[in-house]
C-alpha cells in the first residue's frame, strides 16, 4: 500500500475525513455554538491562512475540513509542501476543484523536498496555521520549527515514532503554551459531543467504578508487495510509511493510537505498564515490518485493566469499537470507523434489548469538529493546546508496541525515559541519505521476533 492508498486504508472502506473530498463538505452547515462569538484574530485581516505540509489523502482531507469550518470567517489554503511532487499536484487539483478561490497556492508557494516544511512555514504570519499532516518521523522537527516561528499548528497522528520524539513534542507544546499558540492534535474523537456526554456520566458514577476497558481494530490490510526496481529505496520506504517503524512507528502506532487514546480518556489516566503478544500467520507474504496480530494489556495504577486487540488479516472477524465496563453496567464508547456509537446498558450484556440510553447523533463528524474548535480558539483567543495529551497517548501506544514486539513487560517510566530511536539522524535526512533499512535477498525487511527484539 502506498501513500495514495492511505485514505481508503485509514477509513476501512467507509466514510471518514480521509475520504472527505469524495463525499463533499456536507457537514459545513453545522457548527459549534461558540463559533458565533466575535472574532479576535489579529492578522493583517481576518483571514486565517493555512500551510498544508503533507499532501496525501490525510492532509488533503484535513485541508477540506479546515476550509469548511462553518463560522463564515475567511480561511485560505495559502501554501503547500510535500516530499513528493505528484502528491502535491494531486492534492492541489482536488482542493482547487472543490473550494475554488479559497485555494490560493501559486507555483511560487508550492515546495517540494525534505526542507519544504521550512519554506512553507516561513510564508505564514501570526494567527495562521501550519498543518503537519505528513510523516510522523518529522512531526517533532516540524512542530518545533512552527512554534519557534510563532505559528499555530494542526498536527496529525501519530506524533512521534519513539520516546525521544514524544519528549520533543511535549517540550514544543510547553513552548507553544508560553507563546499563547494554539496546537490541535488529530485525535479527533476527543471532539465528539456524544463521547463527552458518556464521559460526564462515567465521572458522575453512572457505570460505577471502572473494571475493564476494551478496544478493537480488526480489519484486513494487504501485504507489502515487492519494490519495483525503478523506485528508489528511500522513497519506497517513505511512501509506504505505515510499513516501516522509522517513518511512522508502524501500523500499530499510526492507526491504533485512536483506540488507545480512548482507553486513556475513559480511565482519565495513563497506564503504568503493558505487556502483550503478537505474531504473523504462517502463510504471510508481507515484506513489511509489522506483525499482523497484536494483543496488548494495560495496567493502571489502581490495578484496573484495559485490553486492545488489532488484527490485519482477511477472512476473519472484523471489529472497530471501544467498550467500557463498570461495576454497575457497561457502555459502548466508539463504533465503526470512529462513529460516535455511544450507549449504555442495564448490566454487562451488550444486547440491543438491554440498552438503557443512547447519545443523540453528533451534528458534525469528529474530523470537522476538531477544526471547528481550533478555528474558534484562534478567532476568540481561547487556550487550545493538545500537544502534551496527544504525546502521552502516543507514548502509551509505543509502550504497548514495544511490549508486544519484545515479549517483555514494559513500564511507563521505562518508556518515558528511553533514548531508543529508530533513525537518530532523521532530522538531517536528504534525498541522498542512504535508506535506514535494507531488505534481505527476498525483499523483506526486519520484523520483530519476541524474545530477541529490542525497541526501548
N, C-alpha and C positions, 0 to 999 in steps of 0.2 A: 504494500500500500504506500503510494507516495503522497506528498502533501496535497495534491489536487484531489485525492480521495478522502481527505481527512474530514470534510464536512459530513459526508454520508456515514463514515465510521462513527464519528462522535455522536451523531443523532440516533444510531442504532436503527436507521431506516425510517424514523418518524420525523416529526416537525420539531425543530429546535432553532435557536438563534443561528446555529451553524448553517442552516438552510434558509436563512431569512430572505435572501434575495430571490429564492424560488417561490416563496409564499407571499411576498409583499409585506407592506407595512400596515397590516390590518389592525395592529394594536395601537396605532397612533392616535385613535380617538379617545383613549382612556388615559387618565393621568392621576397622579397623587394630588390630593387637595392642596398640599403645601406648595405646589408649583405655581399657584395663583398669587403668591406673595410677591411684593415688589422686588425687583432685581437690584443688586448692588454690584454687579460685575463692573469692574473699573478699567477695562482696557480702553483702547482708542475709541471704540463704540461698544455696543452691547453684544457684538458678535463673539462667540466662542469658536476659536479655530482649532482644528484637530490635525495632528500628525499621526498618520497610520503607519506604524513601524512593524511590519509583518503583514503581508497582503494575501495570505492564504484564505481558505474558507472561513476560518475562525475570525481573523481580523476583518475580513470583508463583512461578515455578519455583524460584528460589533460596530463597525462604522455605520451600517444600516440602522442599527438601534440608536446610535448617537444622533443621527440625522433625523430620527423620528420622534425625539423627545417632544411631547405634545404641549409645551407651555407657550409656544408662539414666539419665543426668543430666537434670534438668528444663530444658527450653528453652521459652520462651513468646514468641509474637508479641504485643507489648505496645502498639505504636503504629504508625500508618500515615500516609503523606503522599504526595501527588501533586499535579501541576498541574491534573489533570482529575478531577472527582468521579466520572464514570462508570467510570473505570479503578479507582479505589479501591473503589467499591461492588462491582464485578465480582470483583475480587481477594479482598476480604473474604468474599464469599459462597462462593467456591470453596474457599478455605482453611478456612473455618469448617466447611464440609460434610465436608472430608476429615480435619481434625485436631481438631475438636471443641473441648474445653476448653483445648487448647494455644494457641488463638487467643482472646486476651482483649483486645479493642480496642473499648471502648465509644465512643459518639459523641464524647465529650469528648477522646478520644485519636486522632481522625481529623482530619487537617489538609489543607486544600486551598490551593493558590496558590504563588507564587514564593518566599515566605518560610516555607512549610510545613516545610521541612527543619529550620529552626532550632527550631521548636516541637517537632518530633519528637525531635530530639537532646536538647533540654532535658528531656525526660521520662526520659532514661536516667541510669544511675549507673555508676561504675567497674565494669568487668567485663562490661558489656553490649556489644552490637554494633549499630552503625549500618550498615544495608545501603544502600549508594549504588548503586541499580540503575536510575536514571532516565537522563537525557540527559547525554552527555559534556561538553557546553558548561558545565555547572555542577558537574562532578565535582571539579575542583581547589578551588573555593569550598567545597563541602560537606565535602570531606576536611579542609581547613584548619580548619573550624569544629568538626568532630568531634574532631580532635587537640587543638585549643585546650581543649575541654571534657573531655579525658581519657577518651575513649570509643574502644573498639576498632572496627575498620572492616572490612567486606567491601565492595569496590568492583568493579563490573562493568567490563568493557571496553566501548568504548575509554575511555581515561583522560584524554585531553585532545585538543582539536581542532587545536592549533597549538603551536609551540615554547615560547612563554611559559607555556602551560598545563602542558606537560611539566615545565618547571623548577619550577613551583609544586608539582606532585605530588612531585618529588624532595625539595624543601625540607620539605614536610609530612611526608614519610617520615622525614627526618632528625630532625625534632622528635618524631615518634612514638617513634623509637628512644631518645631521651633520656628519654622518659616510660615506657618499657617497655610501650608499647601494641602490640597485635597488628594487623597490616594484611594482609589477604588480597586478592589481585587475581584477577579472573575469567579468567585464562589456565589453565583447569582441566587441560589436558593435562600440565602440569608435575607433576601428582599421580598420574600413571599408573605403576604398578609395572612394566608391560611396557616402557614407554618408558625408564624409569630403567635397566632391565637392558640395553637396547641401548646407551644412553649409556655405561654401565660398560664394555661390550665394546668400544665405539669408543675410549674413553680407554685401554683396555688394548692397543689396536693390532689388533683383530680384522679391521678393514677396511683397515688400512694408512693412510697419510696421506690425508686427505680431498682430493678433487679437485673435486667438484661436488655441490651440494645443489639439489634441485628441489622446488618446491611448486606445487600447483594447487588452485584453487577455481573450478570451472566449473559453473554451474548457472543455469537460466533465472530471470530476475526480471522481472516485468511492468513496464510503463512507468507513470510517474506520470500519473494522469488529470487532467482539468481540475478546478479547485477549485469546489465547489458555491457558488453566490452567497451562501447563508445562513451559510457558515462564515467565521469571522474569519481574516484573512490570517495573523496571527501564530500563531494556533492551528493552522492548516493546516500551516505550516512545521514547527512543533514536533512535531505528531503524525506527520508524515511524515519523521521525523528522519533516516533513512539517505539521504534525497534531498537534504539540504542540508548544505553544508560547515560552516556556522556552528553548527549544532545538534549534529552528530555527527562531523564530519570527513569525512562521506560514506561511501558503501557500501564503498569500498576500505579506509578506516580502521576502520570498525566491524566488518566481517566477516573481512577477510583478515589482521588482526593475529595470528590464531592460527597460520597457516602461517608468517608472518614471524617470530613468536616461536620457532617450532620450528626455523627455519633458524638463528637466532642461538644457540639452545640447542645444536644439533648442532655448530656451529662453535666454541662456547664463546667467542664474540667478537661484537662489533658491527661492521657494515660501515663502511668508510671513505668509500665513495662509492656512488652509484646513478645509473643512467640507465635510460630505458625509452621505450616507445611505447604509444600507445593511441588509441582513436577510437570513433566511433559508426557503426552501419550506416546506409547511405543512406536506408533506409525507416523509420528510427527515428521513433516518435511520442512518445518520452519527453520530458516537460516539465521533468524534474529536472536537477540539476547534474552528475550522474555521467556518465562515459563508460560504454560497455558492454563494452569490451575493454581489458585492461591487461597489458603485459609489462614486468616490472622485472628488471634485472640488478644484483646487488650485488657489490661487490668488497671483499674483506677485506684486512687489512694485509699478509698474506703472499702476496697475489695470487690466493688461492682465490676461485672464483666461485660464486654462488648465483643461481638464477632463480626468479621467481614469476610465474605466469600466472593471470589471472582473466578470465572471460567470463560475461556475464549474459544471453546470448541463447538463445531456444528453438531446438529442432531442430538442435542442434549436439552435438558430442562433449562429454559431461559427465565431470568427474573431480574428486575431492576427496581429495587424498592428498599425502604428503611422502615423498621418496626421498633417499637419500644414497649417493654413490659414493666409494669409496676406491681406492687403487692395487691392492689385493688382491681386493676383492669389493664388491658393492653391497648395500643394505638398504632395506626399506620401514619408515618410522618412524610413519606415521599413515594411517588409512584413512577411508572414507566417513563423514561427519557425526562426525568426531573419534574414530572407532572405534580402539581400540588394536590395529590391524593391524600387527604388529611382527615382522619376519622378516629373515633374511639369506640370501644366495645364494652359490653357489660362485664366481661371477665376476660380470660385468656384466649377464648375461642374467637378467632378472626373469621367469622362467617357473616354473610350479608344479613341474615335474620337476627344476628346478635349485636348489630351495630346500634349504639345509642346516641351518636352525634356525628355529623359530618360538616366540615367547614364549607362555607359558600365558595363558589369558584372565584379565583383571583381575577381581577378586572384586566390584568395585563400579564404577559409572560414574565418569568423571573429575569430573563435577559433584558427585556425592556425596563423592568422595574429598577434594576441596578443603575441603568443610565439615567432614568428619571431622577433618582435620588442623588446621583453625583452632580448632575447639572443644577439641581435645586440647591445643593450645598454650595456650589461655586457662585451662583447668582445671589444667594442670600447670605453668603459668607458664614455658613454654619460649619462646625467641626465635622470632618469626614476623613478618617484615616484608618483603613482596614489592613495596613501593612503587617502589623505585629500578629493580629489574629490569623491572617492568612498564612504567614510564615510558620506559626506554631502548628496549624493543621497540616501544613506541608511536612513539618518535622515528624508528626505522628505517622504520616504516610511513609516517610523514609525509614522510620524506626521499624514499622511492620514489614516493609520490603526487605530490610536487612535481616530481620529475624527469619523470614521465610527462606531467603537465599542462603543464609549461613547455617540454618538449622539450630541456632542458638537463641536463648532469651536475651533480648536487648532492652536495656533500661532507658528511660527518658534522659537521665543525666549522661549516660554514655553517648547517646545520640547528639545531645546538645553540645557536648564538649569535643566531639570527634573532629579531627582535622583531615579526615579522608576526603579526597577529591577525585572525581572521575577523570578530569582533564585540568590539571593545575594551570596550564598556560592558555586556557580558553580565551581570556581577555585579549591576548596578543595575537590571536589566530588571524591569518590572512588566507587568501585563496591559494597561496603557495605552501601553506603549512601541511606537512605530512599528516595523513589521517590518523587519529588517535588509536584506531583499531585496524587490524589486518585480518582478513578472512583466512581460513585454512585452505587446503588444496581443493576442498569440495565447496568452497564459497560460504562456509559457515563461520559465525562469529562467536567469541567466547560466551558461554551461557553458565549460569550459576549451578554449582554442584554442592548441595548442602553437606556440611561436614568438612569441606575444604575451602569454601569460598569465603572471602572477607570483603566487606564494603563499608565498614565503620572502624 
